[in-house]
């Protein structure tokens, strides 16, 4: 077996892995790095010879895992594309939205190669798509060889999967982004319960543990109490959220809080374009999906965000603003909204998930009340007078959960990916300490390993 890490850096970026096992060549994920633009955002596709892939398997529809798929397919005309049946339509929605964003970025930043693909390239995927039901192994044969591929629910977002490859007597497992706890919308991960030879594991949360006594449920309770307090004091709450997964979770949490009388039923909730589109998809598909549910009633009181957002000018209508993006990236609705509401002391900005250290969200979380925050591209500097807090509602498993799951599968080899060097080193130290016979590898970017 040969494994190649196609990521360009040791971080959470453009996910991509090349697996060569027996007669088969398989690309697992092909994402776009959220920090970069243009061709530099892609994984190292030059490491894959044209027309050599048998399959491209997608773990889920976040763009850092699927955003480069149409580019990879441009030179792989015989490759089938696999995605979990529960979330196959999400793939197309996310790619179409990504293309629209690229068109804007071409104009704003002069990125000449944008968009990286056209709508015809996205449509072409439908004819090559193999929607994979969970827990059902599919067998494929070529040149007298065969391989079994099984998708397992990974939690994280609807349609997210971990993938098990079985070739002869060898089992290779890719965790993808994984979360073991269930939410009101989504069931937690249900990975295979068997020994596994090689495991390729995400390490997103490897740098820290949850404080003792803190759980997803306790953080939901703290979030609801905090939102209710701001609303009762006459302020607005901004909740920067990823459009796929997190925004729908927050809408559900607010709905349940209203039902219980924790937040007034009359409180308006404002949400942004793509997130509303995905909520509509969740509602439609949850009737047939096996791992998630999203009722029409959850959207009661939710309004589309309309009108111009002006830095330094607070929103006239008080309410809860659930806007993209979760890391408050420049030029996104949540970034603009923060510039509008941060000066008013009765308002609040509540972060609910992972934020890269170089993003505006992380920078804002590091400030004290009254500090200045510069929105350089808006030519605006404001005082951070509003409340700022962070709630651990992440859709990634805690590091101890991933470690326990990994060790329980008695792997001979563990490859650590999709996390900072500090995160990967924590896992390496723990695995070596608790299972010294297990080979642990932190691959260098673009490194090829024979295992």
ZAMARGU-4260 file (C-alpha; in steps of 0.2 Angstrom, whole numbers, plus 5000, padded with zeros to 4 digits):
<rodrens>
0) 5000/5000/5000 | 5006/5017/4996 | 4999/5033/5004 | 5003/5051/4998 | 4998/5066/5008
5) 4992/5079/4995 | 4991/5094/5007 | 5002/5108/5005 | 5005/5112/5023 | 5004/5104/5040
10) 4987/5113/5045 | 4968/5112/5042 | 4968/5116/5024 | 4966/5108/5007 | 4962/5090/5012
15) 4968/5077/4999 | 4975/5060/5001 | 4980/5047/4987 | 4979/5029/4992 | 4986/5016/4980
20) 4981/4999/4986 | 4982/4983/4975 | 4977/4988/4957 | 4967/5003/4963 | 4971/5022/4965
25) 4959/5032/4975 | 4959/5050/4979 | 4951/5054/4996 | 4944/5072/4996 | 4950/5086/4986
30) 4948/5103/4995 | 4952/5121/4994 | 4962/5129/5007 | 4952/5143/5015 | 4967/5154/5017
35) 4972/5155/4999 | 4965/5160/4982 | 4968/5153/4965 | 4978/5137/4961 | 4988/5139/4977
40) 4972/5134/4986 | 4972/5116/4978 | 4980/5101/4985 | 4995/5094/4976 | 4985/5087/4961
45) 5001/5086/4951 | 5006/5071/4961 | 4993/5061/4952 | 4996/5056/4934 | 4982/5060/4922
50) 4969/5046/4919 | 4975/5035/4933 | 4962/5036/4947 | 4948/5023/4949 | 4938/5033/4962
55) 4937/5049/4971 | 4929/5047/4987 | 4922/5063/4996 | 4920/5062/5015 | 4909/5078/5016
60) 4904/5094/5008 | 4914/5107/5017 | 4924/5116/5004 | 4941/5112/5012 | 4936/5094/5008
65) 4927/5095/4991 | 4930/5112/4984 | 4943/5106/4971 | 4934/5091/4965 | 4929/5098/4948
70) 4947/5102/4945 | 4953/5085/4949 | 4940/5077/4937 | 4947/5087/4923 | 4961/5075/4920
75) 4952/5059/4927 | 4938/5055/4915 | 4936/5037/4921 | 4936/5040/4939 | 4919/5037/4949
80) 4914/5050/4962 | 4908/5043/4979 | 4899/5053/4992 | 4887/5048/5006 | 4869/5046/4999
85) 4862/5056/5014 | 4871/5072/5008 | 4875/5070/4989 | 4864/5085/4984 | 4874/5096/4996
90) 4890/5093/4986 | 4882/5102/4971 | 4875/5116/4981 | 4892/5120/4989 | 4901/5119/4973
95) 4889/5131/4964 | 4890/5143/4978 | 4909/5142/4978 | 4910/5146/4960 | 4899/5162/4963
100) 4911/5167/4976 | 4926/5164/4965 | 4918/5176/4952 | 4917/5190/4965 | 4934/5187/4970
105) 4941/5188/4952 | 4934/5205/4952 | 4938/5211/4969 | 4956/5203/4970 | 4961/5201/4952
110) 4963/5182/4953 | 4964/5178/4935 | 4962/5159/4936 | 4945/5161/4945 | 4933/5153/4944
115) 4943/5137/4944 | 4928/5128/4936 | 4912/5131/4927 | 4894/5125/4930 | 4896/5112/4916
120) 4910/5104/4926 | 4899/5103/4941 | 4885/5096/4931 | 4897/5083/4924 | 4899/5075/4941
125) 4881/5069/4941 | 4885/5057/4928 | 4899/5050/4937 | 4892/5050/4955 | 4890/5034/4965
130) 4879/5039/4981 | 4885/5028/4995 | 4872/5021/5008 | 4879/5020/5025 | 4885/5003/5032
135) 4883/4995/5015 | 4899/4988/5007 | 4901/4990/4988 | 4913/4978/4980 | 4923/4984/4964
140) 4934/4973/4953 | 4948/4977/4941 | 4962/4967/4933 | 4958/4952/4943 | 4959/4962/4959
145) 4944/4968/4970 | 4941/4981/4984 | 4927/4984/4996 | 4922/5002/5001 | 4910/5006/5015
150) 4904/5023/5021 | 4900/5026/5039 | 4891/5041/5047 | 4904/5053/5054 | 4893/5065/5063
155) 4901/5083/5060 | 4888/5088/5047 | 4874/5079/5037 | 4881/5068/5025 | 4898/5067/5032
160) 4907/5050/5031 | 4921/5040/5037 | 4927/5028/5024 | 4934/5010/5026 | 4943/5002/5012
165) 4946/4983/5013 | 4958/4975/5001 | 4962/4956/5003 | 4966/4955/5022 | 4970/4974/5024
170) 4958/4987/5031 | 4962/5005/5029 | 4951/5018/5037 | 4949/5037/5034 | 4940/5046/5048
175) 4936/5062/5039 | 4930/5076/5050 | 4922/5066/5064 | 4910/5070/5079 | 4904/5057/5091
180) 4890/5068/5100 | 4873/5069/5093 | 4864/5086/5091 | 4845/5090/5089 | 4848/5089/5070
185) 4862/5076/5068 | 4866/5059/5075 | 4884/5056/5081 | 4897/5046/5072 | 4895/5027/5070
190) 4912/5020/5064 | 4916/5002/5061 | 4918/4991/5077 | 4932/4980/5071 | 4951/4980/5071
195) 4959/4991/5058 | 4976/4990/5050 | 4979/5008/5045 | 4970/5023/5051 | 4971/5041/5044
200) 4964/5052/5058 | 4960/5070/5059 | 4967/5080/5073 | 4958/5096/5073 | 4956/5098/5092
205) 4972/5090/5097 | 4979/5106/5105 | 4967/5106/5120 | 4954/5096/5130 | 4937/5102/5136
210) 4938/5109/5153 | 4932/5096/5166 | 4913/5096/5167 | 4910/5105/5151 | 4900/5096/5138
215) 4891/5100/5122 | 4875/5100/5131 | 4881/5112/5145 | 4888/5123/5132 | 4871/5124/5123
220) 4863/5128/5140 | 4876/5142/5143 | 4873/5149/5125 | 4855/5150/5127 | 4856/5158/5144
225) 4868/5171/5137 | 4857/5175/5122 | 4842/5177/5132 | 4851/5189/5144 | 4856/5200/5129
230) 4839/5200/5121 | 4831/5204/5138 | 4843/5219/5140 | 4837/5226/5123 | 4853/5221/5113
235) 4856/5211/5097 | 4866/5195/5096 | 4878/5191/5081 | 4882/5172/5079 | 4895/5170/5066
240) 4891/5152/5059 | 4897/5141/5045 | 4883/5140/5032 | 4883/5121/5031 | 4879/5112/5047
245) 4882/5125/5061 | 4870/5138/5055 | 4856/5125/5055 | 4861/5119/5072 | 4860/5136/5080
250) 4843/5139/5072 | 4837/5123/5080 | 4844/5128/5097 | 4835/5145/5096 | 4819/5137/5091
255) 4820/5124/5105 | 4824/5139/5117 | 4809/5148/5111 | 4798/5133/5113 | 4803/5132/5131
260) 4800/5150/5135 | 4819/5154/5137 | 4819/5166/5123 | 4804/5177/5118 | 4794/5169/5104
265) 4793/5187/5096 | 4812/5188/5094 | 4817/5189/5076 | 4831/5178/5069 | 4840/5184/5054
270) 4850/5172/5043 | 4860/5173/5027 | 4858/5166/5009 | 4867/5150/5007 | 4863/5144/5025
275) 4844/5147/5022 | 4846/5137/5006 | 4854/5123/5015 | 4841/5123/5029 | 4828/5121/5015
280) 4837/5106/5008 | 4839/5098/5026 | 4820/5100/5028 | 4816/5092/5011 | 4829/5078/5013
285) 4827/5073/5031 | 4811/5064/5027 | 4822/5051/5018 | 4839/5053/5027 | 4845/5041/5040
290) 4856/5052/5050 | 4848/5069/5052 | 4832/5078/5054 | 4827/5096/5051 | 4808/5101/5053
295) 4800/5115/5044 | 4794/5122/5061 | 4812/5125/5066 | 4812/5140/5053 | 4798/5149/5062
300) 4803/5167/5065 | 4818/5166/5054 | 4820/5180/5041 | 4832/5183/5027 | 4845/5196/5031
305) 4842/5210/5019 | 4848/5228/5017 | 4865/5237/5018 | 4876/5234/5033 | 4885/5250/5038
310) 4901/5250/5049 | 4897/5259/5065 | 4878/5259/5063 | 4869/5247/5074 | 4855/5237/5067
315) 4838/5246/5069 | 4829/5229/5072 | 4835/5220/5087 | 4836/5201/5086 | 4848/5186/5084
320) 4858/5187/5068 | 4865/5170/5063 | 4877/5175/5048 | 4891/5167/5039 | 4905/5164/5041
325) 4910/5156/5057 | 4928/5163/5057 | 4921/5180/5052 | 4932/5180/5036 | 4934/5197/5028
330) 4919/5203/5017 | 4907/5190/5024 | 4890/5195/5032 | 4896/5191/5049 | 4912/5201/5047
335) 4901/5216/5041 | 4889/5214/5055 | 4902/5214/5068 | 4908/5231/5062 | 4890/5237/5063
340) 4886/5231/5081 | 4902/5231/5091 | 4901/5248/5097 | 4885/5246/5106 | 4887/5239/5124
345) 4870/5230/5124 | 4874/5219/5109 | 4885/5203/5109 | 4895/5193/5097 | 4895/5175/5101
350) 4907/5163/5093 | 4901/5145/5092 | 4915/5135/5084 | 4933/5133/5078 | 4942/5148/5072
355) 4959/5148/5064 | 4972/5159/5074 | 4974/5171/5059 | 4956/5175/5056 | 4946/5190/5062
360) 4936/5179/5074 | 4951/5173/5083 | 4958/5191/5084 | 4942/5198/5091 | 4941/5184/5104
365) 4959/5189/5110 | 4954/5207/5114 | 4947/5215/5130 | 4932/5226/5131 | 4935/5243/5125
370) 4950/5238/5114 | 4950/5244/5096 | 4947/5232/5081 | 4952/5237/5064 | 4942/5232/5049
375) 4956/5237/5037 | 4947/5233/5020 | 4932/5244/5027 | 4943/5258/5032 | 4935/5257/5049
380) 4941/5256/5067 | 4929/5253/5081 | 4929/5250/5099 | 4924/5233/5105 | 4911/5238/5118
385) 4899/5224/5115 | 4900/5207/5124 | 4911/5194/5116 | 4911/5176/5121 | 4915/5159/5114
390) 4905/5143/5116 | 4912/5126/5112 | 4898/5119/5100 | 4911/5112/5088 | 4906/5098/5076
395) 4923/5090/5079 | 4926/5076/5092 | 4936/5080/5107 | 4954/5073/5106 | 4951/5061/5120
400) 4937/5053/5110 | 4947/5051/5094 | 4961/5044/5104 | 4951/5031/5113 | 4942/5026/5097
405) 4959/5024/5088 | 4967/5014/5101 | 4952/5002/5103 | 4954/4997/5084 | 4972/4990/5088
410) 4979/4999/5072 | 4997/4994/5066 | 4999/5011/5059 | 4991/5028/5062 | 4993/5043/5050
415) 4989/5060/5058 | 4982/5073/5047 | 4971/5089/5046 | 4977/5098/5061 | 4991/5109/5067
420) 5008/5102/5071 | 5004/5104/5090 | 4988/5094/5088 | 4997/5080/5079 | 5011/5079/5091
425) 4999/5077/5105 | 4991/5062/5097 | 5008/5055/5092 | 5014/5056/5110 | 4998/5048/5118
430) 4998/5034/5105 | 5016/5030/5107 | 5014/5030/5126 | 4999/5019/5126 | 5002/5008/5111
435) 5021/5007/5109 | 5020/4994/5095 | 5009/5005/5084 | 5018/5015/5070 | 5013/5033/5071
440) 5017/5045/5056 | 5015/5064/5054 | 5017/5065/5035 | 5026/5080/5028 | 5016/5089/5015
445) 5016/5080/4998 | 5026/5065/5006 | 5023/5048/4999 | 5024/5033/5011 | 5025/5015/5007
450) 5016/5005/5021
</rodrens>
